[in-house]
């Protein structure tokens, strides 16, 4: 049940990222890390659809965490990148090269190897306040560091850094959600006596805000690459240290687990070197096509000709590196 729910959340999240990327791509660069970016996004109907789907993702993820371990649910969400590539290829007719297919296969192989070796169990412990304090300080420091790194550099670097900040925030949010689902067994009145629901509200809003900055900063797959890589790694550590997730021990099993994670990261690296992620060659051609579509859409009313909805710039997200900023 946890696997199915997590995979469903990954698919919906991939669709969400595409819709929200369309909603924020036209915002000026000066809106980065400002509330004006959210103001711009809220005015776009397609972004609001994506936000509604984010609530669906949260419900699926929370239910998955209720039935499964943190070190199971979050790694499965890595498949979001595969669904994203599928959407970009099928919906926007972007030609996927051997790098995208190879990277996807490697990710699946690495994920499968990790689960086969680790066989995660347990994960029902309740962390102490001291454990939460230590974890919170470390995670908040990491988030701040990634945000600082995202304020300068080329578009792909800014998108990747914001994606990393979002990944750590999302992992923290997942840990808080996991704790809340455990407390619900004693009633919601008991849940509200703990700090987790209130911190979840803050981190949830922070995740949404950082995600919009990641989508706005540069290539959509660049931000999702760091997000889906860092999120499960941080979540596995949190699952083991906070909730006592039990993975197979012993030199042999631990070596296989690390090998599976290494293969998973290698698959992400392969995808990161593809033109779709880097924003070069074919992705640049896509940006040129978007520019032509925008020009046709602007020129059509003055010429008295009908505007082709398929040519509207809102129909396709700028997935490549482009020239913005």
C-alpha positions in Angstrom: 0.0 0.0 0.0 2.8 2.4 0.9 4.6 1.8 -2.4 1.5 2.4 -4.5 0.5 5.5 -2.6 4.0 6.9 -2.8 4.3 6.2 -6.6 0.9 7.9 -7.1 2.1 10.9 -5.2 5.3 11.0 -7.4 3.2 11.1 -10.6 0.8 13.8 -9.4 3.8 15.8 -8.1 5.5 15.6 -11.5 2.3 17.0 -13.1 2.2 19.6 -10.5 5.7 20.8 -11.2 4.9 21.2 -14.9 1.7 23.3 -14.3 3.4 25.5 -11.7 6.4 26.0 -13.8 4.1 27.4 -16.5 2.5 29.6 -13.9 5.7 31.2 -12.7 8.0 31.2 -15.8 6.8 34.7 -17.0 7.6 36.3 -13.7 10.5 38.8 -13.8 13.8 37.7 -12.3 13.5 40.5 -9.7 10.7 38.5 -8.1 13.2 35.8 -6.8 12.8 35.2 -3.1 10.1 37.8 -2.9 6.4 37.5 -2.1 5.7 39.2 -5.4 6.5 35.8 -7.1 3.6 34.2 -5.2 1.4 37.1 -6.1 2.2 36.6 -9.7 1.6 32.9 -9.5 -1.7 33.1 -7.7 -3.1 35.2 -10.6 -2.4 32.4 -13.0 -5.2 29.8 -13.2 -2.9 27.0 -14.3 -0.7 27.6 -11.2 -3.8 27.3 -9.0 -4.6 24.0 -10.6 -1.1 22.9 -9.7 -1.5 24.1 -6.1 -4.7 22.1 -5.8 -2.8 19.0 -7.0 -0.2 19.7 -4.3 -2.9 19.1 -1.7 -3.6 15.8 -3.4 0.1 15.0 -3.3 0.2 15.8 0.5 -2.8 13.5 1.1 -1.3 10.6 -0.8 2.1 11.1 0.9 0.6 11.4 4.4 -1.4 8.2 3.9 1.7 6.4 2.6 3.7 7.5 5.6 0.9 6.2 7.8 1.3 2.7 6.4 5.0 2.8 5.6 8.4 3.9 6.8 10.0 7.2 6.0 12.9 5.4 4.4 10.5 3.7 2.0 8.1 6.4 1.0 10.6 9.2 0.3 12.9 7.1 -2.0 9.9 6.0 -4.0 9.1 9.6 -4.7 12.4 9.6 -6.7 10.3 8.2 -9.5 8.8 11.6 -9.9 11.7 12.5 -12.3 10.7 9.6 -14.5 7.1 10.7 -14.6 8.3 14.2 -15.4 10.3 13.0 -18.4 7.3 11.0 -19.5 5.0 14.1 -19.3 7.5 16.3 -21.2 7.9 13.6 -23.9 4.2 12.7 -24.3 2.5 16.0 -23.6 5.0 18.5 -25.2 6.4 16.0 -27.7 10.0 16.6 -26.6 12.2 13.9 -28.1 13.8 11.9 -25.3 17.4 10.8 -26.1 19.3 7.7 -25.0 20.6 9.7 -22.0 17.1 10.2 -20.6 16.2 6.6 -21.1 19.5 5.3 -19.7 19.2 7.7 -16.7 15.7 6.5 -16.0 16.6 2.8 -16.2 19.6 3.4 -13.8 17.4 5.2 -11.3 14.8 2.4 -11.3 17.6 -0.2 -10.9 19.3 1.7 -8.1 16.0 2.2 -6.3 15.1 -1.5 -6.6 18.6 -2.6 -5.5 18.3 -0.4 -2.4 14.9 -1.7 -1.3 16.0 -5.4 -2.0 19.1 -5.0 0.1 17.7 -2.7 2.9 14.3 -4.3 3.4 13.2 -1.4 5.6 11.1 -2.2 8.7 10.0 -0.5 11.9 9.8 3.2 11.8 7.2 3.6 14.5 9.3 5.2 17.3 8.4 8.6 18.6 11.4 11.1 18.6 12.3 13.0 21.7 12.3 16.8 21.9 16.1 16.8 22.0 16.2 14.7 18.8 13.8 17.1 17.1 15.9 20.1 18.2 19.2 18.7 16.9 17.6 17.7 13.6 15.8 21.0 13.2 19.0 23.1 13.7 21.0 21.0 11.2 18.3 21.0 8.6 17.5 24.7 8.8 21.2 25.5 8.5 21.4 23.3 5.3 18.3 25.0 3.9 19.8 28.5 4.5 23.1 27.4 2.9 21.4 26.2 -0.3 19.3 29.4 -0.5 22.4 31.6 -0.3 24.1 29.4 -3.0 21.0 29.9 -5.2 21.2 33.7 -5.2 24.1 33.8 -7.8 25.2 31.8 -10.8 23.8 30.6 -14.1 20.1 29.6 -14.3 20.7 25.9 -14.0 22.8 26.4 -10.8 20.1 28.6 -9.2 17.4 26.2 -10.1 19.4 23.2 -8.8 20.3 25.1 -5.5 16.7 26.1 -4.9 15.7 22.5 -5.7 18.2 21.3 -3.0 16.7 23.7 -0.5 13.3 22.5 -1.3 14.4 18.9 -1.0 15.7 19.4 2.6 12.5 21.3 3.5 10.3 18.6 2.0 12.2 15.9 3.9 11.7 17.8 7.1 8.1 18.2 6.3 7.7 14.5 5.6 9.3 13.7 9.0 6.8 16.1 10.7 4.0 14.5 8.8 5.1 11.0 9.8 5.1 12.1 13.5 1.6 13.5 13.2 0.2 10.3 11.6 1.6 8.5 14.6 0.0 10.8 17.1 -3.4 10.6 15.4 -3.9 7.1 16.8 -4.6 8.8 20.1 -6.9 11.5 18.6 -6.5 14.9 17.1 -6.8 16.6 20.4 -3.6 14.8 21.4 -1.9 15.8 18.1 -2.5 19.5 18.8 -0.6 19.4 22.1 2.7 18.8 20.1 4.7 21.3 18.1 4.8 19.2 14.9 1.4 20.4 13.4 2.4 24.1 13.8 5.9 23.5 12.4 4.4 21.5 9.6 2.2 24.6 8.6 5.4 26.8 8.5 7.5 24.2 6.6 4.6 23.5 4.2 4.4 27.1 3.2 8.2 27.3 3.1 8.3 24.3 0.8 5.7 25.8 -1.6 7.6 29.1 -1.6 11.0 27.5 -2.3 9.6 25.2 -4.9 8.2 28.2 -6.9 11.6 29.9 -6.7 13.2 26.6 -8.0 10.7 26.4 -10.9 11.1 30.1 -11.7 14.9 30.1 -11.5 15.7 27.8 -14.4 15.3 24.5 -16.1 12.5 22.4 -14.5 14.4 19.2 -14.6 17.5 20.8 -13.0 15.5 21.7 -9.9 13.7 18.4 -9.8 17.0 16.5 -10.2 18.5 17.9 -7.0 15.1 17.6 -5.3 14.6 13.9 -6.0 18.2 13.1 -5.2 18.6 14.9 -1.9 15.1 14.4 -0.5 15.3 10.6 -0.2 18.9 10.6 1.2 17.9 13.1 3.9 14.7 11.2 4.6 16.6 7.9 5.0 18.8 9.5 7.6 15.9 11.1 9.4 14.0 7.7 9.3 16.9 5.9 10.9 17.8 8.6 13.5 14.4 9.8 14.5 11.9 7.0 13.9 14.3 4.0 14.2 13.7 2.7 10.7 15.6 -0.6 10.6 17.6 -1.5 7.6 19.6 -4.7 7.2 22.9 -4.5 8.9 26.2 -6.2 8.4 29.0 -5.2 6.0 27.5 -7.1 3.1 24.0 -5.7 3.3 25.2 -2.1 4.1 27.5 -2.3 1.1 24.6 -3.4 -1.2 22.4 -0.6 0.2 25.1 2.0 -0.4 25.7 0.5 -3.9 21.9 0.9 -4.7 21.9 4.5 -3.5 25.1 5.2 -5.6 23.5 3.7 -8.7 20.4 5.9 -8.0 22.5 9.0 -7.8 24.4 7.9 -10.9 21.1 7.7 -12.8 20.3 11.3 -11.7 23.8 12.4 -12.9 23.1 10.9 -16.3 19.9 12.8 -16.5 21.6 16.0 -15.4 24.0 15.8 -18.4 21.1 15.4 -20.9 20.2 18.4 -23.1 16.8 18.6 -21.4 18.3 19.3 -18.1 21.3 21.4 -19.1 19.2 23.5 -21.5 21.5 23.1 -24.5 21.0 22.1 -28.1 17.5 20.5 -28.3 16.3 22.4 -25.2 17.6 25.6 -26.8 15.6 24.8 -29.9 12.6 24.4 -27.7 13.1 27.9 -26.3 13.4 29.3 -29.8 10.1 27.6 -30.7 8.5 29.2 -27.6 9.8 32.6 -28.7 8.3 32.2 -32.1 5.0 31.1 -30.6 5.0 34.2 -28.4 5.7 36.4 -31.4 2.9 34.8 -33.4 0.5 35.1 -30.5 1.3 38.8 -30.0 1.1 39.5 -33.8 -2.1 37.7 -34.5 -4.6 40.1 -33.0 -3.2 43.1 -34.9 -3.3 41.2 -38.2 -6.9 40.2 -37.6 -6.1 36.5 -37.7 -7.3 34.1 -35.0 -4.8 33.0 -32.4 -3.9 29.3 -32.4 -4.3 28.1 -28.8 -1.6 25.4 -29.3 0.8 28.2 -30.1 0.2 30.0 -26.9 3.3 30.2 -24.7 1.3 28.9 -21.8 0.8 25.6 -23.6 4.5 24.6 -23.1 6.8 25.2 -20.1 10.3 26.5 -20.6 12.1 23.3 -19.7 15.5 24.3 -21.2 18.1 26.7 -19.9 17.0 29.5 -22.2 18.3 33.0 -22.1 16.2 34.5 -19.3 18.3 36.2 -16.7 
